[in-house]
Amino acid sequence: MTALVLEGLGKSYDGTRTIRGIDLHVASGEFVVLVGSSGCGKSTVLRMIAGLESVDEGTIRIGERDVTHAPAADRGVAMVFQSYALYPHMTVRENLAFGLKNIRTPKAEIAQAVDHAATILELDALLDRMPSQLSGGQRQRVAIGRAIVRDPAIFLFDEPLSNLDADLRVRMRHELAALHRRLGATMIYVTHDQVEAMTLADRLVILDQGRIAQVGTPLEIYDRPANVFTAGFIGSPRINLLDAVVVARDGAATVFEFAGGTRIACDRGGALAVGERVTLGLRPEHLGLAAGADGVALPMIVEAVEALGHSTYLYGQLAAGGEFRAKLDGHHAVTGEVTLYADPARVLAFGADGVAVG
């Protein structure tokens, strides 16, 4: 197992900086997921680690080696692509063996490596089939197997599940998680799918316009987003972000007021002064129909309902104005106006600069 260190990593295209000072330490054996919206630079960072993109600024170290400008073949990494990239005229066995044959590995070692990968990925019965005879999930397993046979220091995955249907994506997520547990290998995984990110990662790296917005475990980032961008990116449905102002201090609590004069007092923003403008974050799943002990009433005009059986999504606006979303447990027949209640303990607060305030 091998650690990865990125220091001040930067990249420009036609004079425009697209990767801006990335600093990241990935521990040996860690599963790290780079996630962000399209165009944020996550795939570019992965390709720079792989040696498929040049580095304009900073350094890349794999283990004890500086590989910033080393050829891709000398880095000891293996990359799994979104497109599978299998050779259609070769059997599964030949696809798995191809990379090792290219570097003149002895036949006995190739056979052993191929059998080992096939056993791990349950491809034993498919070794003599052609790629055209495989399902999407089987093809992806072959692509992963081709990386395993190389016994790389680090596995790199570039949105490997995006071509699969929803059910198969779930099963492949489980297979990837199990593979990581079996191999104990260092893995860097790129995706725009936050469900993949939350379920696979030991740590998430949230990217925004070529910069790291936050690094942390999935639950740390969900419960304590460092900024408005991270709060808005992680969570489905999207978090409700409401403009508010500090109107009073009540002991350890800060009293905020937002649209329509609604006030909410919570143990956030201790350093904020009365009159400061903030953004409050209310996750849709932290709203309910029961008032509870400290619930704050929020009348909502419901414009659309998604009934999923196990939960009900409400979309509309606060009666006082502003787009609003709620996720309720179970089935609810809701139309028109409904009063929701927010738990002050679950409210997030962000200063005028978009940074979280405690």
Secondary structure, DSSP 8 states (H G I E B T S, - for coil): ---EEEEEEEEEETTEEEEEEEEEEE-TT-EEEEE-STTSSHHHHHHHHHTSS--SEEEEEETTEE-TTS-GGGS-EEEE-TT----TTS-HHHHHHHHHHHTT--HHHHHHHHHHHHHHTT-GGGTTS-GGGS-HHHHHHHHHHHHHTT--SEEEEESTTTTS-HHHHHHHHHHHHHHHHHH--EEEEEES-HHHHHHH-SEEEEEETTEEEEEE-HHHHHHS-SBHHHHHHSSSS--EEEEEEEEEEETTEEEEEEGGGEEEEES--TT--TT-EEEEEE-GGGEESS-TTT-EEEEEEEEEEEE-SSEEEEEEEETTSSEEEEEEES-----SEEEEEE-GGG-EEE-TTSBB--
